[in-house]
């Protein structure tokens, strides 16, 4: 009987010969005495383009494809049957970061709250707007905003400090600072409502039709379920964000130290991503958690020339570190099978 790994690799070799309604769909069944293996996969963000601006920054535009007439539930059940085992998630996916091809998923297109993974889009909107060397003053209004939220994660920004937009991106993405998100949104909207509108406009431009942002930081306001996305959409968002060197260089760091100067205090921020500095080849990208979202992690790693990007949503536990072993299991499966 053919091994599972052999079956998967043979199927990958023939995916390009099976286009269905603009997507790549592949399937096979290996039947033994007591065994039936079935696997179906599709390409998310199959159509992609990467351009370089005059400043040398990479940009990416991707369109999510559809799966055609084949039963979504059948495809997802088959993917789960061959995927990593022993993990607790409400939704997840693993994909080839270079092509966007989903290698495994569960509840790929189910909309769920995503916590601070929202900040990936916050950063993307800022990076695309540019002028990252501009100095932005931390506004006094950030205090009232943080006080209105339930235990928001912060970068410890001090009102009146002047930091560059790029320094605020460090504060946004490493310690998941809601104070940094607020400060950037106010500056780049300008104003909160205008900034959130830009986030949703960018989501539409990228073809993230199952994603909606009601805020800029992933906190549960106005409600626990007012912001949502899907594993499929988050894979696409992650691939786009990681195509920008300024983004990928930030999220690959274990920590960032900003010495004091005349304009601001000293800061030291640690990455909340439990894979960075621990899992071999981990390069990003963002944690997220709320009561409704559970513990979430959008992650990427490279080994032996293969880069995998994945997301796990809804892992139970009292701390975001529980996402580390889950993502490790998913990545180990991916690197061993592909």
C-alpha positions in Angstrom: 0.0 0.0 0.0 1.2 3.5 -0.8 2.3 5.6 2.2 0.3 8.7 3.1 3.3 10.9 2.3 3.6 9.3 -1.1 0.0 9.8 -1.8 0.1 13.5 -0.9 3.2 14.1 -3.0 1.8 12.4 -6.0 -1.4 14.4 -5.7 0.6 17.7 -5.5 2.4 16.7 -8.6 -0.8 16.6 -10.6 -2.7 19.5 -9.1 -2.1 21.8 -12.1 -3.9 19.4 -14.3 -7.2 19.7 -12.4 -8.5 23.3 -12.6 -12.1 23.7 -11.4 -13.8 27.1 -11.6 -10.6 29.0 -11.2 -9.2 27.0 -8.4 -6.9 24.0 -8.0 -8.7 21.0 -6.6 -7.2 17.6 -6.2 -8.4 14.4 -4.7 -7.6 10.7 -4.4 -8.6 7.6 -2.4 -6.3 4.9 -1.3 -8.3 1.9 0.0 -6.8 -0.9 2.1 -8.3 -3.5 4.4 -9.3 -1.0 7.0 -8.0 2.2 5.6 -9.4 4.9 3.3 -7.4 8.0 2.7 -8.9 11.0 1.0 -7.5 14.4 0.5 -8.7 17.5 -1.3 -7.0 20.9 -1.4 -7.4 24.1 -3.2 -5.4 27.2 -3.9 -6.1 30.3 -1.8 -4.9 33.5 -3.4 -3.8 31.6 -6.5 -3.8 34.7 -8.5 -1.1 36.9 -7.1 1.2 39.7 -8.2 4.2 41.2 -6.6 5.5 44.6 -7.6 8.4 46.7 -6.3 7.8 50.4 -5.7 10.4 53.1 -6.4 11.6 52.9 -2.8 12.3 49.2 -3.1 9.4 48.0 -1.0 7.6 44.9 -2.2 3.8 45.0 -2.5 1.5 42.2 -3.2 -2.1 41.9 -4.5 -4.0 38.6 -4.3 -7.4 37.4 -5.3 -9.0 34.5 -3.4 -10.4 31.7 -5.6 -13.4 29.6 -5.2 -13.7 25.9 -4.9 -16.3 25.2 -7.6 -19.1 22.8 -7.2 -17.4 20.3 -5.0 -18.8 19.9 -1.5 -16.9 22.2 0.9 -17.7 20.0 3.8 -16.4 16.9 2.0 -13.2 18.6 1.1 -12.6 20.0 4.6 -13.3 16.6 6.2 -10.8 15.0 3.9 -8.1 17.6 4.6 -8.6 17.1 8.3 -8.4 13.3 8.0 -4.8 13.5 6.7 -3.7 16.5 8.7 -1.9 17.0 12.0 -3.5 15.2 15.0 -4.0 15.9 18.7 -4.6 19.7 18.4 -7.5 21.7 19.7 -8.7 24.5 17.3 -11.9 25.9 16.0 -10.4 26.7 12.6 -7.0 26.3 11.0 -5.0 26.1 7.8 -1.5 25.4 6.5 -0.3 26.6 3.1 2.7 26.9 0.9 3.7 30.5 1.4 5.1 30.8 -2.1 2.0 29.7 -3.9 -0.9 30.0 -1.5 -1.8 26.4 -2.0 -3.6 25.1 1.1 -2.1 21.8 2.3 -4.4 21.2 5.2 -7.3 22.9 6.8 -10.3 22.6 9.1 -13.2 25.0 8.8 -11.3 26.9 6.2 -14.0 29.3 5.3 -15.8 29.7 8.6 -15.9 33.2 9.9 -14.6 33.7 13.5 -13.3 36.4 15.7 -9.5 36.7 15.5 -8.3 38.9 18.3 -5.1 40.9 17.7 -4.4 39.2 14.4 -6.4 42.3 13.3 -3.1 44.3 13.9 -1.7 42.7 10.8 -4.1 44.7 8.7 -3.5 47.8 10.9 0.2 47.5 10.0 -0.4 46.8 6.4 -2.5 50.0 6.0 0.2 52.1 7.6 3.0 50.5 5.6 1.1 51.1 2.3 0.5 54.7 3.2 4.2 55.2 3.7 6.1 58.1 5.4 7.3 55.7 8.1 9.9 58.2 9.3 7.4 60.8 10.3 7.2 61.5 14.1 3.9 60.9 15.8 3.0 62.1 19.3 1.3 59.6 21.6 -2.0 61.4 22.2 -3.5 62.0 25.7 -6.8 60.4 24.4 -5.1 57.0 24.4 -5.5 56.8 28.1 -9.3 57.0 28.0 -9.3 54.5 25.2 -7.3 51.9 27.1 -9.3 52.5 30.2 -12.5 51.7 28.2 -11.1 48.2 27.2 -10.9 45.0 29.2 -7.3 44.2 29.9 -5.8 45.5 26.6 -2.3 44.5 25.7 0.0 47.6 25.5 3.4 48.7 24.6 3.5 51.0 27.6 3.6 54.1 25.5 3.9 57.4 27.5 1.6 60.3 26.5 3.6 63.1 24.8 6.4 60.8 23.6 7.3 61.3 19.9 8.1 58.1 18.0 8.4 57.4 14.3 5.7 55.5 12.5 8.1 52.6 12.1 8.9 52.6 15.8 5.2 52.5 16.5 4.9 49.5 14.2 7.4 47.7 16.4 5.2 48.6 19.4 2.2 47.4 17.5 3.4 44.0 16.3 5.8 42.8 19.0 4.0 43.4 22.3 0.7 43.7 20.4 0.3 47.3 21.7 -3.3 48.6 21.6 -1.9 52.0 22.5 0.3 51.8 19.4 -2.6 50.8 17.3 -4.7 53.7 18.6 -1.9 56.2 18.0 -1.3 54.9 14.4 -5.0 54.9 13.6 -5.5 58.4 14.8 -2.5 59.6 12.7 -3.1 57.6 9.5 -6.9 57.8 9.3 -6.7 60.5 10.1 -9.1 59.6 12.9 -10.4 56.2 14.1 -13.4 55.9 11.8 -11.5 56.8 8.7 -8.7 54.4 9.5 -11.1 51.4 10.0 -12.7 52.3 6.7 -9.3 52.0 5.1 -8.8 48.6 6.7 -12.0 47.3 5.2 -11.3 48.9 1.8 -8.0 47.1 1.7 -9.6 43.8 2.7 -12.0 44.2 -0.2 -9.1 45.0 -2.5 -7.3 41.8 -1.5 -10.5 39.7 -2.1 -11.0 39.0 1.6 -14.7 38.7 1.2 -15.2 36.8 4.5 -13.4 39.4 6.6 -14.7 42.5 8.4 -12.9 44.9 10.8 -15.0 46.9 13.4 -11.8 48.2 15.1 -8.1 48.7 14.6 -6.7 46.5 17.4 -8.8 43.3 17.7 -10.2 44.2 21.1 -13.9 43.0 21.5 -15.6 46.2 20.6 -18.3 47.1 19.9 -18.9 43.3 20.5 -17.0 40.1 20.8 -18.1 39.0 17.3 -18.1 42.4 15.4 -14.7 41.7 13.8 -14.2 38.4 11.9 -12.2 36.5 9.4 -11.5 33.0 8.2 -8.4 30.8 8.0 -8.5 31.1 4.2 -8.6 34.9 4.4 -5.9 35.1 7.1 -3.5 33.0 5.0 -3.9 35.5 2.2 -3.5 38.5 4.5 -0.4 37.0 6.1 1.2 36.3 2.7 0.6 39.9 1.6 1.9 41.4 4.8 5.0 39.2 4.8 5.8 40.4 1.3 6.8 43.8 2.8 10.3 43.7 4.1 9.6 46.3 6.8 6.8 44.0 8.1 8.6 40.7 7.9 11.8 42.2 9.5 9.7 43.4 12.5 7.8 40.2 13.2 10.8 38.0 12.9 12.5 39.6 15.9 12.3 38.2 19.4 12.5 41.7 20.9 13.3 45.3 20.1 15.0 47.9 22.2 14.5 51.7 21.6 17.0 53.9 23.6 15.7 57.1 25.1 16.3 60.4 23.3 15.1 64.0 23.5 11.7 63.0 22.0 10.8 59.9 24.0 11.5 57.5 26.8 13.4 54.2 26.5 11.3 51.2 25.5 11.9 47.4 25.3 9.3 45.2 23.6 9.2 41.4 23.4 7.5 39.4 20.7 4.4 37.6 21.9 4.7 35.0 19.2 5.8 31.8 21.1 7.5 30.4 18.0 10.1 33.1 17.5 13.5 32.1 18.8 12.1 28.6 19.7 10.9 26.9 16.5 13.6 26.3 13.9 13.1 28.7 11.0 10.2 30.6 12.5 9.9 34.1 10.9 6.5 35.5 12.1 3.8 36.6 12.3 1.1 37.6 14.9 -0.8 36.4 18.0 -4.4 37.2 19.0 -6.8 36.3 21.8 -10.1 37.4 23.2 -12.7 35.4 25.1 -14.7 34.7 21.9 -11.6 34.2 19.7 -9.7 31.9 22.1 -6.0 31.8 21.5 -5.0 32.4 17.9 -1.7 32.4 16.0 -0.9 33.4 12.4 2.6 31.9 11.8 5.3 31.3 9.2 8.5 29.2 9.1 11.1 28.2 6.6 13.0 24.9 6.5 15.1 23.4 3.7 13.9 26.0 1.2 10.2 25.5 1.9 8.2 28.3 3.6 4.9 27.3 5.2 2.4 29.8 6.5 -0.4 28.7 8.8 -3.1 29.9 11.2 -4.7 28.3 14.2 -7.8 29.8 15.8 -9.6 29.1 19.1 -7.1 27.1 21.0 -8.3 26.9 24.6 -6.1 27.9 27.5 -5.3 30.8 29.9 -2.2 32.1 28.0 -1.3 32.8 24.4 1.7 30.5 24.8 -0.6 27.5 24.3 -0.6 28.3 20.6 3.1 27.4 20.4 2.8 23.6 20.7 -0.3 23.7 18.4 1.6 25.6 15.7 4.6 23.4 16.2 2.5 20.3 15.6 1.0 21.8 12.4 4.4 22.9 11.1 6.1 19.6 11.9 3.4 17.8 10.0 3.8 20.1 7.0 7.5 19.9 6.8 7.5 16.1 7.2 4.8 15.6 4.5 5.9 18.2 1.9 
